[in-house]
Amino acid sequence: MEVWSAFLFGLLGSFHCIGMCGPIVLALPVAKTSKFKYFLSRLVYNLGRVVTYAAMGFVIGSIGEQFSLAGYQNVLSVSMGVLILIMVLIPTGIFAKLFPFKVFTKFSTKIKQYWGILFKDSSIASLFLIGVLNGFLPCGFVYIALAGAASTGSMITGSLYMALFGLGTLPLLLVLSFATGLITGRVKKTFNKLIPIGGVIIALLIILRGLSLGIPYLSPQIVIDQAGEQKVECCHPADE
């Protein structure tokens, strides 16, 4: 699973972010200052989200790394790919009934309470913290990305994967901060239809990697060396 796919998935799914987080972006505190400082404040807010995503990727990647060290990288990749397919293909209403995340709801309420304090301050530090907290809000789109990060089997790569995912969502949310009229309902609806397709593609790429078919870059052969460690034979012919 190539980490660059996380950026593309984040870029594609940023239209979903507009629907979910757009009101938050538009409600961010505004200081009477220059356009540059306004841009900087919105950038800092979004970087706060990216920091949270990267931290989450580090944690989930460390769990995936344990599976990898135990020799279960293939199983992990296939399992995460199947999980993403389930999350993408099951309608949101049915998914919520099957997995009523009441704990997440309480967590969201707590975050919003802290927001009530932070939104009274337009400083750079407050905007960064708002972004950091926003990254923890329950979001199926983020969960799909986390499944992809877990499949990397590395805490560093998992962190990079989620950071790139977050950076992929950044451009459109910055545009929203300055020109809400450019992103019409019709455009959002069109791209929202493409998000599940992107999720399926990510899932299939992860599953293919886990199947270890010996296809360079797409599904490299994962072998166990004499020391018992896993090695990915990505682009070297078998007879070398």
Secondary structure, 3 states (H helix, E strand, C coil): CCCHHHHHHHHHHHHHHHHHHHHHHHHCCCCCCCHHHHHHHHHHHHHHHHHHHHHHHHHHHHHHHHHHHCCCHHHHHHHHHHHHHHHHHCCHHHHHHHCCCHHHHHHHHHHHHHHHHHCCCCCHHHHHHHHHHHCCCCCHHHHHHHHHHHCCCCHHHHHHHHHHHHHHHHHHHHHHHHCHHHCCHHHHHHHHHHHHHHHHHHHHHHHHHHHCCCECCCECEEEECCCCCEEEECCCCCCC
